[in-house]
Amino acid sequence: MEYRAFGQTGMQVSAIGFGCWEIGGGYGSIEETQFIQAVHRALDLGVNCFDTAEAYGFGASEQSLAKALGTRRKEAIVVTKFGVGYREAPNFRDSSRQRVMASIEKSLQNLRTDYVDVYLVHWPDVNTPLEETMRALDDLVQQGKVRAIGVSNFRLAQLDACMRIRRVDVVQYGWNMFDRRMQREIFPYCREHNIGVMAYGSLAYGLLTGTFTEGMEFGNDDWRSRRGRMGAINLFQHLFGEQYFPKNLRVVEELKGLAAQYGKTLPQFALRWTLTNPVISTALVGCRTPAEVEENLGALGWTIADSDMQKIDEIFARHGVNPAPDVWLEKI
């Protein structure tokens, strides 16, 4: 296993992290017994970072992770998040002190633990002063309920404002071959301030598995199939929107050939690409089975040649796909 510094937290995190969104529902299908076996296999192979959130099934993902970790809790760096999905809150978001304190207690209960290694604000809440949120999070650290704190999906100005109140230890952002927006401002800032970076969506939400086809349909309960609010998210449009999806699939087909030259599968090649950026502490990827855990670890122990990194960019350009569009995650 390859381990990297988790910013200035003092923790060493596995380069491949285990994402637990799927077990919470709303993102494909997954069977809990196999999930538990996958977590055990991951621990056996040295994976120590497990990422979940309150919003992933509102307790379902955290509870499944707790069941899977069992007596091996101390082998894991457990990351969870709060702040989004509340029906009664404006824009479904709430990062008030009251919410911070209530959510951590629920997460600790769901996770069957008395501390969380990293606690993140899942999405920014513009209706709550950052000072209020950051002070509440720092209080959790002082109380011993949280080891490190951070934010996810914050714009640069918001991240910087948080840093001026209390150091942000860890951040979480989307990063993959199809989504490189964070290289513009966020990653240079994190490098300058030595902030731990968790990359989510490392396989572009399944696109970089190489298994998608142009006529495929996602299940009705899968976020990738929704219109309405999900359809208004720029990320959705640039990956799965009618204008982009066929072109993206053509890019994927060419990338398969490049991966094959290394004797690697496309997911392994894509994860290696994600980890090539030195600012990344861990690349998160969902695992449904022990076999998928073993497959993902094939991304470690080798490098992509600079000439092939350039070829990747040429493939995107040839098909008219811009992997760093000048848009944020949402239409504001």
Beta strands, then each sheet from edge to edge (+ up, - down):
strand 1: 3-5
strand 2: 12-14
strand 3: 16-19
strand 4: 49-51
strand 5: 77-82
strand 6: 116-121
strand 7: 146-152
strand 8: 170-174
strand 9: 196-200
strand 10: 282-286
sheet 1: 1+ 2-
sheet 2: 3+ 4+ 5+ 6+ 7+ 8+ 9+ 10+ 3+
end
